Amino acid sequence: MVRPGSLSTLRHKPFRLFLLARLISMSGTAMAPVALAFAVFGFDSSPASLAIVLACNTAPQLVLLLVGGVVADRFSRQRVMVIGNLVPAVTQGCVALLVATGTATTGRIALFAALAGCASALTQPAMNSLLPQLVDPGELQQANALMRLPGNVVRILAPAVGGALVALVGPEPTLAWDAASFAVAAFLCSRLDVPGPARTATASVFRDFKDGWKEFSRLSWIWSYALSGTVVVALWLGGYQLLGPVIARNGHLGASSWGIVQGALAAGLLLGGIVSLKWKPSRIMVVCVCANVPLALPFLALALGAPLPVLAGATVMAGIGLDIAIVCWNTAVQEQLPPEVLGRVTSFSSAGELMSVPLGYLAVGAVATRLGTESVLLWSAVLMVSASLALLLVPSVRAVRRLPAGTGPVVVAAATAVVAGERSPRGRNGRTPDQVARP
């Protein structure tokens, strides 16, 4: 069971609003992949068409994520969140209308997917860096876990409901609800009462970008994890989001069964969140790295043609590891970095992980068409495990420790830097951060 102390962060009203906004938007987002995949297959059965749509959603993030990092550190993160939810509300509504009227094409859906990707790129750094403004410094891990826990509950039911809706009435209602959920989330984010920009926007945008890159590049535990993510994230999304629905459609599974598999992933994510509420490992980055290894299990089950219960069980294990990894990573970054650079550094990290995803979608789709999905999934599993465990060879990854109670963030970050051979993460002006500050 979840201990009462683990829920203490709910006493903060801004955090409750932010959590509710995330929960509502996730109710639509969790159903959307099933609806989108089968909507595309409704007018084009080629895996390459779905790959193009997914790639167009991800491609804008390669550039705009970096812009989003600067925006998150210069302007109100609350306003960025509002705008970032309104844009996908409009784009998903347009996609639902195109599908409902029978006018959808790969090009049109790809265009709206690209616009939604732009909004996501500008919003993600603000979302990653807003949390330390909503809770006390010592509550960051609980807040990160709670931000994911209710959403994971939704993920258990929503994919199955989405798969059933697609099978019964088509993808249009699911896509329409996804649009509405973003609109509600935008309204809730507009009600947040949080401070303005993390820093005064006195320097030029280019100087902000340059300083953010300097902070990112000097911390080997951050950039090495991002580099590993260019392999792990691309293969995971290409194998699970692209080849999974292809196998479900062409094999013994169907839309409803694939919805159950996605629900199994959500169940694993939920269990991982519960573990993260209770377990606070000292070697937080070592745990983060090892928790990514189970992502290979669903690939092996799909490649070997395992029955639905085995595939669902493998996906549960992947979800447990994935959620633990995400909570550990977010907590480590928020604890170790000054708040005035948090948006930019997280944007570089996210961009590093995502930069190979569009190519990964296209490459996985093309290779699977020629060589078969099973071979691609097996090799993807091997590469994902290798790219993850290789991080344990990086001394600074092994050196990162959780922030002790009552210790300031700079002291701990400096101690980590000494062990790893890196300098202290103070800002260029020498100020001490005033608060404790990878799909």
Buried (B, 14 or more C-beta within 10 A) or exposed (E): EBEEEBEBBBEBEBBBBBBBBBBBBBBBBBBBBBBBBBBBBBBBEBBBBBBBBBBBBBBBBBEBBBBBBBBBBBBBBBBBBBBBBBBBBBBBBBBBBBBBEEEBEBEBBBBBBBBBBBBBBBBBBBBBBBBBBBBBBBBBBBBBBBBBBBBBBBBBBBBBBBBBBBBEEBBBBBBBBBBBBBBBBBEBBBBBEBEEBBBEBEBEEEEBBEBBBEBBEEBBBBBBBBBBBBBBBBBBBBBBBBBBBBBBBEEEBBBBBBBBBBBBBBBBBBBBBBBBBEEEBEBBBBBBBBBBBBBBBBBBBBBEEBEBEBBBBBBBBBBBBBBBBBBBBBBBBBBBBBBBBBBBBBBBBBBBBBBBBBBBBBBBBBBBBEEEBBEBBBBBBEBBBEBBBBBEEBEBBBBBBBBEEEBBBBEBBBBBBEBBEBEEBBBEEEEEBEBBBBB
